[in-house]
């Protein structure tokens, strides 16, 4: 059986987030159903129901927004049973177009952050691993004419780290991606194809990574949704790698989830030209268009 790397994006609209992040979570196929069941149980524990039944998509920018955090902090911590009941009432009222109380807003906000924390626990329990590549928001392609037909350096590094992980485990890997815009998806698949077929490193990595990704709709795929939460938290709260990573930080994200991200990211030791080096699943690339 293989590892599936569920991939999503954060910050590619260049609006509010400090970075562009592409990445996600790798789970062994044999543990996928256990992971999905655990996430569903966690949802019911936090919200009183599966969010999809209440017409809500799991998404970091919705459940973990700064506004949601302010609502969570508007009341002292609510005990688990009362929080679940009030959070479910919030969802029901929102779906019916009715106003929710301050306590219900707070309960739902607290439930959202509890769900994110619990999701990282479930990832750990199922031996999942996080991979991501980050670049500064809004960085532009140089006018000198870097080809748009090939993967950027940050995207290559993401595949490199996944390949290292698969090499360590002596496993194969499959890329599973969130459907976005069909034109963008086709363009990215074309770049992947060129990388795996036309470059020496790509051909090597295709010995473990299936060169053709699968696409799913994020509102129907639990692992993609948890990947979205993971990379949203990376975007706003993971800053351990370089003094050059100066993007804005949301302290509540960093304090609650930064250690989880660091613990879950891939760590390995590799050798190149006779020298051993450490490698990590989350990589920051200040400029994806400069030579390595």
C-alpha positions as CSV (number, residue, x, y, z in Angstrom):
1,X,0.0,0.0,0.0
2,X,1.1,3.6,-0.5
3,X,1.2,7.0,1.2
4,X,-1.3,9.6,0.0
5,X,-0.2,13.2,0.2
6,X,-3.3,15.4,0.4
7,X,-2.4,18.8,-0.9
8,X,-4.1,22.2,-0.7
9,X,-3.1,25.9,-1.0
10,X,-3.3,28.9,1.3
11,X,-2.7,32.6,0.5
12,X,-2.7,32.2,-3.3
13,X,-5.3,35.0,-3.7
14,X,-2.5,37.4,-2.4
15,X,-5.0,39.2,-0.1
16,X,-4.7,38.8,3.6
17,X,-2.3,36.0,4.5
18,X,1.5,36.7,4.9
19,X,2.6,33.8,2.6
20,X,1.7,31.6,-0.2
21,X,1.7,28.0,1.1
22,X,1.3,24.8,-0.8
23,X,1.3,21.6,1.2
24,X,-0.6,19.1,3.2
25,X,-0.7,15.8,5.1
26,X,0.7,12.4,4.1
27,X,-1.2,9.4,5.5
28,X,-0.6,5.7,4.8
29,X,-3.5,4.2,2.8
30,X,-4.0,1.6,5.5
31,X,-4.7,4.2,8.1
32,X,-6.9,6.5,6.0
33,X,-10.3,5.1,7.2
34,X,-9.2,5.2,10.8
35,X,-8.2,8.8,10.3
36,X,-11.6,9.8,8.7
37,X,-13.6,8.0,11.4
38,X,-11.6,9.8,14.2
39,X,-12.1,13.2,12.6
40,X,-15.8,12.5,12.3
41,X,-16.0,11.5,16.0
42,X,-14.0,14.7,16.8
43,X,-16.5,16.8,14.9
44,X,-19.4,15.4,16.8
45,X,-17.6,15.8,20.1
46,X,-16.8,19.5,19.4
47,X,-19.9,20.7,17.5
48,X,-22.6,18.1,18.3
49,X,-22.8,17.0,14.6
50,X,-20.8,16.7,11.4
51,X,-20.3,20.2,10.0
52,X,-21.3,19.1,6.5
53,X,-24.8,18.2,7.9
54,X,-25.1,21.8,9.0
55,X,-24.0,23.1,5.6
56,X,-20.5,24.2,6.8
57,X,-17.3,23.3,5.1
58,X,-14.2,22.7,7.2
59,X,-11.7,25.4,6.2
60,X,-8.9,27.1,8.2
61,X,-9.9,30.6,7.0
62,X,-13.4,30.1,8.3
63,X,-13.0,28.1,11.6
64,X,-9.7,29.8,12.6
65,X,-10.1,33.4,11.5
66,X,-9.2,36.3,13.7
67,X,-12.8,37.1,14.1
68,X,-13.6,33.6,15.2
69,X,-10.8,33.9,17.8
70,X,-12.3,37.1,19.1
71,X,-15.7,35.4,19.5
72,X,-14.0,32.5,21.3
73,X,-12.4,34.9,23.8
74,X,-15.6,36.8,24.4
75,X,-16.5,34.4,27.2
76,X,-14.5,32.3,29.7
77,X,-13.8,28.7,28.6
78,X,-17.1,26.8,28.5
79,X,-17.2,23.2,29.7
80,X,-17.3,20.5,26.9
81,X,-20.9,19.5,27.2
82,X,-22.4,23.0,27.4
83,X,-20.0,24.2,24.6
84,X,-21.1,21.4,22.3
85,X,-24.8,22.2,22.9
86,X,-24.3,25.9,22.4
87,X,-22.1,25.4,19.3
88,X,-24.8,23.1,17.7
89,X,-27.4,25.8,18.5
90,X,-25.2,28.4,16.8
91,X,-25.0,26.2,13.7
92,X,-28.8,25.6,13.6
93,X,-29.6,29.3,14.0
94,X,-27.0,30.3,11.4
95,X,-28.5,27.8,8.9
96,X,-32.0,29.1,9.6
97,X,-30.9,32.8,9.3
98,X,-31.6,33.5,13.0
99,X,-29.4,35.6,15.3
100,X,-27.2,33.7,17.7
101,X,-26.5,34.8,21.3
102,X,-23.1,36.0,22.4
103,X,-22.6,32.7,24.3
104,X,-23.4,30.7,21.2
105,X,-20.9,32.7,19.2
106,X,-18.3,32.1,21.9
107,X,-19.1,28.4,22.1
108,X,-18.7,27.9,18.4
109,X,-15.5,29.8,18.3
110,X,-14.1,27.7,21.2
111,X,-15.3,24.5,19.5
112,X,-13.5,25.5,16.3
113,X,-10.1,25.9,18.0
114,X,-10.7,22.7,20.0
115,X,-11.4,20.9,16.8
116,X,-8.2,22.2,15.2
117,X,-6.1,21.0,18.2
118,X,-7.9,17.7,18.2
119,X,-7.2,17.3,14.5
120,X,-3.5,17.5,15.1
121,X,-3.8,14.9,17.8
122,X,-5.6,12.6,15.3
123,X,-2.8,13.2,12.7
124,X,-0.2,12.1,15.3
125,X,-2.2,9.1,16.3
126,X,-2.4,8.0,12.7
127,X,1.3,8.6,12.0
128,X,0.5,11.3,9.5
129,X,3.3,13.7,8.4
130,X,3.1,17.3,7.3
131,X,4.8,18.8,4.2
132,X,4.6,22.4,3.0
133,X,6.5,25.0,1.0
134,X,6.2,28.7,1.7
135,X,7.0,31.8,-0.3
136,X,6.4,35.5,0.5
137,X,3.0,36.8,-0.5
138,X,2.8,38.5,-3.9
139,X,6.3,37.7,-5.1
140,X,6.4,38.2,-8.9
141,X,8.0,36.3,-11.7
142,X,11.1,38.1,-13.0
143,X,10.8,40.0,-16.2
144,X,13.8,38.2,-17.5
145,X,11.4,35.4,-18.4
146,X,11.4,32.4,-16.1
147,X,9.4,29.8,-18.0
148,X,5.8,29.3,-16.8
149,X,6.0,25.8,-18.2
150,X,8.0,24.4,-15.3
151,X,7.5,24.1,-11.5
152,X,8.8,26.8,-9.3
153,X,11.6,26.0,-6.9
154,X,9.3,25.9,-3.8
155,X,7.1,23.3,-5.6
156,X,10.1,21.2,-6.5
157,X,11.3,21.3,-2.9
158,X,7.9,20.1,-1.7
159,X,8.1,17.1,-4.0
160,X,11.7,16.5,-2.9
161,X,10.8,16.3,0.7
162,X,8.0,13.9,0.0
163,X,10.4,11.8,-2.0
164,X,12.9,11.7,0.8
165,X,10.2,10.6,3.2
166,X,9.0,7.8,0.8
167,X,12.6,6.7,0.4
168,X,13.1,6.5,4.1
169,X,9.9,4.3,4.4
170,X,10.6,2.3,1.2
171,X,7.1,3.2,0.1
172,X,5.4,4.7,-3.0
173,X,3.4,7.9,-2.9
174,X,0.3,9.4,-4.6
175,X,-0.6,13.1,-4.8
176,X,-4.2,14.0,-4.0
177,X,-5.1,17.6,-4.7
178,X,-8.1,19.9,-4.1
179,X,-10.0,20.9,-7.2
180,X,-9.7,24.6,-7.7
181,X,-9.9,26.3,-11.2
182,X,-9.8,23.7,-14.0
183,X,-7.5,25.8,-16.1
184,X,-5.1,26.3,-13.2
185,X,-5.3,22.6,-12.4
186,X,-4.5,21.6,-16.0
187,X,-1.6,24.0,-16.0
188,X,-0.2,22.6,-12.8
189,X,-0.5,19.0,-14.0
190,X,1.3,20.0,-17.2
191,X,4.2,21.4,-15.1
192,X,4.3,18.3,-13.0
193,X,4.5,16.2,-16.1
194,X,7.4,18.2,-17.5
195,X,9.2,17.9,-14.2
196,X,8.8,14.2,-13.8
197,X,9.6,13.5,-17.5
198,X,12.1,16.1,-18.6
199,X,14.3,16.6,-15.5
200,X,16.8,14.2,-14.0
201,X,15.6,14.8,-10.4
202,X,12.0,14.4,-11.6
203,X,12.6,11.1,-13.3
204,X,14.4,9.9,-10.1
205,X,11.5,10.9,-7.9
206,X,8.9,9.4,-10.2
207,X,10.3,6.0,-9.1
208,X,8.4,6.6,-5.8
209,X,5.9,9.3,-6.5
210,X,3.1,8.6,-9.1
211,X,3.5,11.4,-11.6
212,X,-0.2,11.9,-12.2
213,X,-2.1,13.5,-9.3
214,X,-5.7,12.7,-8.4
215,X,-8.2,15.6,-7.9
216,X,-11.1,15.7,-5.4
217,X,-13.5,18.3,-4.2
218,X,-12.4,19.7,-0.8
219,X,-16.0,19.7,0.6
220,X,-16.2,16.0,0.0
221,X,-12.8,14.9,1.2
222,X,-11.9,15.0,5.0
223,X,-8.1,14.7,4.6
224,X,-8.1,17.7,2.2
225,X,-10.0,19.7,4.8
226,X,-7.5,18.8,7.5
227,X,-4.7,19.6,5.1
228,X,-6.3,23.1,4.7
229,X,-6.4,23.6,8.4
230,X,-2.7,22.5,8.7
231,X,-1.4,24.9,6.0
232,X,-3.5,27.8,7.2
233,X,-1.8,27.4,10.6
234,X,1.6,27.2,8.9
235,X,0.8,30.4,7.0
236,X,0.0,32.3,10.2
237,X,2.0,30.6,12.9
238,X,5.0,28.6,11.8
239,X,8.2,30.7,11.9
240,X,11.1,28.5,13.2
241,X,13.2,28.2,10.0
242,X,14.8,31.6,9.2
243,X,15.2,35.2,10.3
244,X,14.2,36.1,6.7
245,X,10.7,34.9,7.3
246,X,9.3,38.1,8.6
247,X,5.6,37.7,7.7
248,X,2.9,38.8,10.1
249,X,2.2,36.3,12.9
250,X,-1.1,35.6,14.7
251,X,0.1,34.8,18.2
252,X,-2.9,32.6,19.1
253,X,-2.2,30.4,16.1
254,X,1.5,30.2,16.8
255,X,1.0,29.5,20.5
256,X,-1.6,26.9,20.2
257,X,-0.5,25.0,17.0
258,X,3.1,25.9,16.3
259,X,4.6,23.1,18.4
260,X,2.1,20.6,16.8
261,X,3.2,21.6,13.3
262,X,6.9,21.3,14.2
263,X,6.3,17.9,15.7
264,X,4.3,16.6,12.8
265,X,6.6,17.9,10.0
266,X,8.9,15.4,8.2
267,X,12.5,15.3,9.5
268,X,15.2,13.3,7.8
269,X,19.0,13.0,7.2
270,X,20.3,12.7,3.7
271,X,23.7,12.7,2.0
272,X,24.8,14.7,-1.0
273,X,28.3,14.8,-2.4
274,X,29.7,13.0,0.7
275,X,28.1,15.5,3.1
276,X,25.2,14.6,5.5
277,X,22.5,17.2,5.9
278,X,19.2,17.5,7.8
279,X,16.0,18.1,5.9
280,X,12.5,19.1,7.0
281,X,9.0,18.8,5.6
282,X,8.2,22.5,6.0
283,X,10.5,24.7,3.8
284,X,10.6,28.5,3.4
285,X,11.8,29.7,0.0
286,X,12.5,33.5,0.1
287,X,12.5,33.7,-3.8
288,X,11.3,30.7,-5.8
289,X,12.8,32.1,-9.0
290,X,16.5,32.4,-8.0
291,X,18.9,29.5,-8.8
292,X,19.3,27.0,-5.9
